[in-house]
Amino acid sequence: MKYAILVGDGMSDYPVPELGGRTPLEVAKIPNMNDIAKNGMIGTVKTVPAGMKPASDIANLAIMGYDPKVYYTGRGPLEAANIGVELSANEIAFRCNLITANNDILADYSAGHISDRESKTIMEFLDEKLGSEKFKFYHGKSYRNLLVIKAKSEDELDGLRKCDCTPPHDISGRSISKHLPKGRLSEVLIKLMQESRLLLEKHEINKVRVDLGENPANMIWLWGQGINPNMPTFKGLFGIEGAVISAVDLINGIGKLIGLEVIKVPGATGYYDTNYQGKGEYAVQYLKKKDYIFVHVEAPDEAGHNGDVREKIRAIENFDKFVVGQVWQYLRTVGEYRIMVLSDHATPVSVKTHVDDPAPFEVAGTGIDHNGFDVFSEANAMAAKLKFKSGSSLTERLIKG
């Protein structure tokens, strides 16, 4: 049996007035996703457990078959795993965004989607100026980077874990001072963030970016902290080997931690310009050899955060044509298979951040009947009787049930 899980990150949405009350998914041309609906079932899944934040790391961990309430320790350690940073028992990893600060306003959570080359230079500069035996800065990809703090005691580690840190993409255009980290040891994080701003305002890269009319990477933003998780392997849980394809460190980090092969696709950027066709081609080539592939596309989520409805429609259409289409057409040529396409969570263009509404999904393949819906959309998924209370139970049913 071949299995494919294809995730359009943040793909689902709310009705948009300028689209005549339709969602980007309803407006987008998605013949392949609609064909899967015609040949299978659609429904909704609660990917984010009650009481947890609707974050991509939590939702995708669940979709990979792991209950976040049991295994989730934070976003930072997942990204650390992908870039080869091994955390010791007394270390905690924080996601370290490069952001654009404008006076007291967080103007851009991604510093204009700064290039890898520029962000690498800046992160090396920060490590030289602010790094120490206690603090270590690591370059990840574009604005998505990492800070590892070595705690001197269990009490300090616990205090850092419990700091209340707000994701920067949740507060675009809002006050920095009102959303700084809170908690017993938050002053450690705030001091680093403030020191980074003093250093980066004067950095040559940012002088050039400002001259070119681009958003400068003039401050770091710390969030998503966690210690090293302990998870069983994917093969141990489901009895099959597989791989993950994504441009995002956190997805690849989960893959590495659970023993999946991480496939690097040239030109995969995690943004609008990602190599959709390459992701689809690499997925098909892998399925010819092994039994399971997990493909993640970040672009719809980025468009949602940017409030860009047109780019979101375009990202969904590219996902359908080049990723879903290639994998769907291939699987229909093999004997036994199951395919699932879904949004990990909604990132509505109207709110520019994640919400914890149930996510629409569709499944087709061996042993799966049609449940009467020929179009894949949020409204149809909600109208369907097929509803799962957790992402992990849905994936377990897909593979084992």
C-alpha positions as CSV (number, residue, x, y, z in Angstrom):
1,M,0.0,0.0,0.0
2,K,1.2,3.5,-0.9
3,Y,0.3,6.5,1.2
4,A,0.6,10.2,0.5
5,I,-0.4,13.1,2.8
6,L,-0.3,16.5,1.1
7,V,-0.6,19.6,3.2
8,G,-1.5,23.0,2.0
9,D,-0.4,25.0,5.0
10,G,-3.0,27.5,6.1
11,M,-5.0,26.8,2.9
12,S,-8.5,27.0,4.4
13,D,-10.1,30.4,5.1
14,Y,-13.2,32.4,5.8
15,P,-15.5,33.9,3.2
16,V,-14.0,37.0,1.7
17,P,-16.2,39.9,0.7
18,E,-14.2,40.9,-2.3
19,L,-14.6,37.3,-3.6
20,G,-18.4,37.5,-3.4
21,G,-18.5,35.8,0.0
22,R,-16.4,32.8,-1.2
23,T,-13.2,31.6,0.2
24,P,-9.9,31.4,-1.7
25,L,-10.2,27.6,-1.9
26,E,-13.7,28.0,-3.4
27,V,-12.5,30.5,-6.0
28,A,-9.3,28.7,-6.9
29,K,-9.2,26.3,-9.9
30,I,-8.5,23.0,-8.2
31,P,-9.5,20.2,-10.6
32,N,-7.3,17.6,-8.9
33,M,-8.5,18.2,-5.3
34,N,-12.1,18.1,-6.7
35,D,-11.4,14.9,-8.5
36,I,-10.1,13.3,-5.2
37,A,-13.4,14.5,-3.6
38,K,-15.4,12.9,-6.4
39,N,-13.5,9.6,-5.8
40,G,-13.4,9.6,-2.0
41,M,-14.6,11.4,1.1
42,I,-14.3,14.8,2.6
43,G,-14.7,16.0,6.2
44,T,-13.2,18.0,8.9
45,V,-10.5,17.3,11.5
46,K,-9.6,19.1,14.7
47,T,-5.8,19.2,14.2
48,V,-5.2,21.4,17.3
49,P,-6.1,20.0,20.7
50,A,-8.2,22.1,23.0
51,G,-6.1,24.4,25.1
52,M,-3.2,24.5,22.6
53,K,-2.3,27.3,20.2
54,P,-3.2,26.8,16.5
55,A,0.4,26.7,15.4
56,S,1.8,24.8,12.4
57,D,4.1,22.7,14.5
58,I,1.3,21.4,16.7
59,A,-1.1,20.8,13.7
60,N,1.5,19.0,11.6
61,L,2.8,16.9,14.4
62,A,-0.8,15.7,14.8
63,I,-1.2,15.1,11.1
64,M,2.0,13.0,11.1
65,G,0.2,10.8,13.7
66,Y,1.6,12.1,17.0
67,D,-0.7,13.5,19.7
68,P,0.7,17.0,20.5
69,K,-0.6,16.7,24.1
70,V,1.8,13.8,24.6
71,Y,4.8,14.7,22.4
72,Y,4.9,18.4,21.9
73,T,7.6,20.4,23.8
74,G,7.9,23.5,21.6
75,R,8.7,24.7,18.1
76,G,12.4,25.5,18.7
77,P,13.6,21.9,19.2
78,L,11.9,20.7,16.1
79,E,13.7,23.3,14.0
80,A,17.0,22.6,15.9
81,A,16.7,18.9,14.8
82,N,16.6,19.9,11.1
83,I,19.6,22.1,11.2
84,G,21.7,19.5,13.1
85,V,21.7,21.1,16.5
86,E,21.5,18.5,19.2
87,L,20.1,19.8,22.5
88,S,21.5,18.6,25.8
89,A,19.3,18.0,28.8
90,N,20.0,21.6,30.1
91,E,19.4,23.4,26.8
92,I,16.3,25.1,25.5
93,A,15.8,26.2,21.8
94,F,13.9,29.3,20.8
95,R,12.7,30.3,17.4
96,C,14.6,33.5,16.5
97,N,12.8,35.5,13.8
98,L,14.5,38.4,12.1
99,I,11.9,41.1,12.1
100,T,11.4,44.7,11.0
101,A,10.7,47.0,13.9
102,N,9.4,50.5,13.2
103,N,9.5,52.6,16.4
104,D,7.2,50.5,18.7
105,I,5.4,48.7,15.8
106,L,6.3,45.2,14.6
107,A,6.1,46.1,10.9
108,D,7.1,42.8,9.3
109,Y,7.5,39.4,11.0
110,S,9.9,38.2,8.2
111,A,12.0,41.3,7.5
112,G,10.8,41.4,4.0
113,H,11.5,37.6,3.6
114,I,15.1,38.3,3.9
115,S,17.4,36.2,1.8
116,D,19.4,33.2,3.2
117,R,22.7,34.9,2.4
118,E,21.8,38.1,4.3
119,S,20.2,36.3,7.2
120,K,23.2,34.0,7.5
121,T,25.5,37.0,7.7
122,I,23.3,38.7,10.3
123,M,23.0,35.6,12.5
124,E,26.8,35.1,12.5
125,F,27.2,38.7,13.4
126,L,24.7,38.3,16.3
127,D,26.5,35.2,17.5
128,E,29.8,37.1,17.5
129,K,28.4,40.0,19.4
130,L,25.8,38.4,21.8
131,G,26.8,34.8,21.8
132,S,28.5,33.1,24.7
133,E,28.8,29.9,26.5
134,K,25.2,30.5,27.6
135,F,23.7,31.9,24.3
136,K,24.3,30.4,20.9
137,F,22.7,31.8,17.7
138,Y,22.1,29.5,14.6
139,H,21.1,30.3,11.1
140,G,18.2,28.4,9.8
141,K,16.4,29.7,6.6
142,S,15.6,33.2,5.7
143,Y,14.0,34.9,8.7
144,R,13.5,31.6,10.5
145,N,16.5,31.2,12.8
146,L,17.4,29.7,16.2
147,L,18.7,30.7,19.7
148,V,19.8,28.0,22.1
149,I,20.2,28.9,25.8
150,K,22.1,26.7,28.2
151,A,20.4,26.8,31.6
152,K,22.5,26.6,34.8
153,S,19.7,24.7,36.7
154,E,16.5,22.9,36.4
155,D,14.7,25.9,37.9
156,E,16.1,28.2,35.2
157,L,15.2,25.7,32.5
158,D,11.7,25.5,33.8
159,G,11.4,29.3,34.0
160,L,12.5,29.8,30.4
161,R,10.1,27.1,29.3
162,K,7.2,28.9,31.0
163,C,7.8,32.3,29.5
164,D,4.8,33.5,27.6
165,C,6.2,34.4,24.1
166,T,4.0,35.7,21.3
167,P,4.6,34.5,17.7
168,P,5.5,37.6,15.7
169,H,3.2,36.7,12.8
170,D,0.3,37.1,15.3
171,I,1.0,40.8,16.0
172,S,2.0,42.3,12.6
173,G,1.3,46.0,12.8
174,R,0.9,46.0,16.5
175,S,2.8,47.2,19.5
176,I,6.2,45.6,20.3
177,S,6.3,46.7,23.9
178,K,2.9,45.3,24.7
179,H,3.8,41.9,23.3
180,L,7.3,41.3,24.7
181,P,7.9,38.0,26.5
182,K,6.3,37.7,29.9
183,G,7.1,35.5,32.9
184,R,9.6,35.0,35.7
185,L,12.7,34.9,33.5
186,S,11.4,37.0,30.6
187,E,13.9,39.8,31.2
188,V,16.7,37.5,29.9
189,L,14.9,37.3,26.5
190,I,13.8,41.0,26.4
191,K,17.4,42.1,27.1
192,L,18.7,40.0,24.1
193,M,15.9,41.4,21.8
194,Q,16.7,45.0,22.8
195,E,20.4,44.5,22.4
196,S,19.9,43.0,19.0
197,R,18.0,46.1,17.9
198,L,20.8,48.4,18.9
199,L,23.3,46.3,16.9
200,L,21.2,45.6,13.9
201,E,20.0,49.2,13.3
202,K,23.6,50.0,12.3
203,H,24.4,46.9,10.4
204,E,25.5,47.4,6.8
205,I,23.1,44.9,5.3
206,N,20.2,46.9,6.8
207,K,21.5,50.2,5.6
208,V,21.5,48.7,2.1
209,R,18.0,47.2,2.5
210,V,16.6,50.6,3.6
211,D,18.3,52.4,0.6
212,L,16.7,49.8,-1.7
213,G,13.3,50.4,-0.1
214,E,13.3,46.9,1.6
215,N,12.3,46.1,5.1
216,P,15.4,45.9,7.3
217,A,16.1,43.0,9.7
218,N,16.7,45.3,12.6
219,M,15.6,43.1,15.6
220,I,15.2,39.5,16.7
221,W,12.0,38.1,18.1
222,L,12.2,35.1,20.4
223,W,9.3,32.6,20.8
224,G,8.4,28.9,20.3
225,Q,10.8,27.6,23.0
226,G,11.1,24.0,24.0
227,I,13.3,21.2,25.2
228,N,14.3,18.1,23.2
229,P,11.2,15.9,22.7
230,N,11.2,12.1,23.0
231,M,9.1,10.5,20.3
232,P,8.8,6.9,18.9
233,T,9.8,6.4,15.3
234,F,7.2,6.6,12.5
235,K,8.1,3.0,11.5
236,G,7.6,1.9,15.1
237,L,4.1,3.5,15.2
238,F,2.9,2.5,11.7
239,G,5.2,-0.2,10.5
240,I,6.2,1.6,7.3
241,E,9.2,3.8,6.2
242,G,8.7,7.1,4.5
243,A,9.9,10.6,3.8
244,V,9.0,14.3,4.2
245,I,9.3,17.1,1.7
246,S,9.1,20.7,3.0
247,A,11.0,23.9,2.8
248,V,10.3,24.6,6.5
249,D,12.7,23.6,9.2
250,L,10.0,22.6,11.7
251,I,8.4,20.1,9.4
252,N,11.7,18.6,8.4
253,G,12.8,18.6,12.0
254,I,9.7,16.5,13.0
255,G,10.6,14.2,10.2
256,K,14.2,13.7,11.4
257,L,13.1,13.2,15.0
258,I,10.7,10.4,14.0
259,G,13.0,8.7,11.6
260,L,11.6,9.9,8.2
261,E,13.9,10.7,5.4
262,V,14.1,14.4,4.6
263,I,14.1,15.1,0.9
264,K,15.6,18.4,-0.2
265,V,14.0,19.8,-3.3
266,P,16.0,22.4,-5.3
267,G,14.2,25.7,-5.3
268,A,11.9,25.0,-2.4
269,T,11.8,28.3,-0.6
270,G,8.8,28.2,1.8
271,Y,7.3,31.2,-0.1
272,Y,5.3,32.1,-3.1
273,D,8.2,31.3,-5.4
274,T,8.7,27.7,-4.2
275,N,9.4,24.9,-6.6
276,Y,5.9,23.3,-6.6
277,Q,6.6,21.1,-9.6
278,G,9.8,19.8,-8.1
279,K,8.0,18.9,-4.9
280,G,5.5,16.9,-6.9
281,E,8.1,15.2,-9.0
282,Y,10.3,14.3,-6.0
283,A,7.3,12.9,-4.2
284,V,6.3,10.6,-7.1
285,Q,9.9,9.4,-7.5
286,Y,10.1,8.5,-3.8
287,L,6.7,6.7,-3.9
288,K,8.1,4.5,-6.7
289,K,10.6,3.1,-4.2
290,K,8.9,3.4,-0.7
291,D,5.4,3.5,0.7
292,Y,4.8,6.8,2.5
293,I,5.4,10.5,1.6
294,F,4.4,13.7,3.5
295,V,4.5,16.8,1.4
296,H,4.1,20.2,3.0
297,V,3.7,23.5,1.1
298,E,4.0,26.8,3.1
299,A,2.9,29.3,0.5
300,P,-0.8,29.5,1.2
301,D,0.0,30.2,4.9
302,E,2.4,33.0,4.0
303,A,-0.3,34.6,1.8
304,G,-2.7,34.4,4.7
305,H,-0.3,36.1,7.1
306,N,0.3,38.8,4.5
307,G,-3.5,39.3,4.0
308,D,-2.9,38.7,0.2
309,V,-6.0,37.0,-1.2
310,R,-4.7,36.9,-4.8
311,E,-1.5,35.3,-3.8
312,K,-3.3,32.8,-1.7
313,I,-5.5,31.8,-4.6
314,R,-2.5,31.4,-6.8
315,A,-0.6,29.3,-4.2
316,I,-3.6,27.0,-3.8
317,E,-3.8,26.6,-7.6
318,N,-0.1,25.8,-7.8
319,F,-0.4,23.3,-5.0
320,D,-3.3,21.6,-6.8
321,K,-1.7,21.5,-10.2
322,F,1.9,20.6,-9.5
323,V,1.8,18.7,-6.1
324,V,-1.6,17.2,-5.7
325,G,-2.0,16.6,-9.5
326,Q,1.3,14.7,-10.0
327,V,0.9,12.6,-6.9
328,W,-2.8,11.8,-7.6
329,Q,-2.2,10.8,-11.2
330,Y,0.7,8.5,-10.2
331,L,-1.1,6.8,-7.3
332,R,-4.0,5.9,-9.6
333,T,-1.6,3.7,-11.6
334,V,-0.5,1.6,-8.6
335,G,-2.4,-1.3,-7.1
336,E,-3.3,-0.2,-3.6
337,Y,-3.0,3.4,-2.3
338,R,-4.5,6.0,-0.1
339,I,-4.1,9.8,-0.5
340,M,-5.1,12.5,1.9
341,V,-5.1,16.3,1.1
342,L,-5.8,18.8,3.8
343,S,-5.1,22.2,5.4
344,D,-3.3,21.9,8.7
345,H,-5.2,24.9,10.0
346,A,-6.9,28.0,8.6
347,T,-4.9,31.2,8.1
348,P,-7.7,33.6,7.0
349,V,-6.6,36.7,5.1
350,S,-9.0,38.8,7.1
351,V,-7.2,38.1,10.4
352,K,-3.6,37.4,9.1
353,T,-2.9,34.6,11.6
354,H,-3.9,31.0,12.5
355,V,-7.2,30.1,13.9
356,D,-8.2,26.8,15.5
357,D,-11.3,26.0,13.5
358,P,-11.6,22.3,12.3
359,A,-9.6,21.9,9.1
360,P,-11.1,20.5,5.9
361,F,-9.6,17.2,4.6
362,E,-10.2,14.7,1.8
363,V,-9.2,11.1,1.4
364,A,-9.4,8.6,-1.5
365,G,-8.0,5.2,-2.5
366,T,-8.3,1.6,-1.5
367,G,-11.3,0.8,0.7
368,I,-12.5,4.4,0.7
369,D,-16.0,5.1,-0.6
370,H,-17.6,8.3,-1.9
371,N,-19.6,10.4,0.6
372,G,-21.5,12.5,-1.9
373,F,-19.4,15.7,-2.3
374,D,-17.8,16.5,-5.6
375,V,-16.2,19.8,-4.7
376,F,-13.5,20.2,-2.0
377,S,-14.3,23.3,0.1
378,E,-14.6,24.4,3.7
379,A,-18.4,24.6,3.5
380,N,-18.8,21.1,2.0
381,A,-16.3,19.7,4.5
382,M,-18.3,21.1,7.4
383,A,-21.5,19.8,5.9
384,A,-20.1,16.3,5.6
385,K,-20.8,13.9,8.5
386,L,-17.1,12.7,8.5
387,K,-15.5,14.5,11.5
388,F,-12.4,13.6,13.4
389,K,-11.6,14.9,16.8
390,S,-7.8,14.7,16.4
391,G,-5.3,14.8,13.6
392,S,-3.4,11.8,15.0
393,S,-6.6,9.6,15.0
394,L,-7.2,10.6,11.4
395,T,-3.8,9.6,10.2
396,E,-4.0,6.3,12.2
397,R,-7.3,5.6,10.5
398,L,-5.8,6.4,7.1
399,I,-2.8,4.0,7.5
400,K,-4.2,1.3,9.8
401,G,-7.9,1.5,9.5
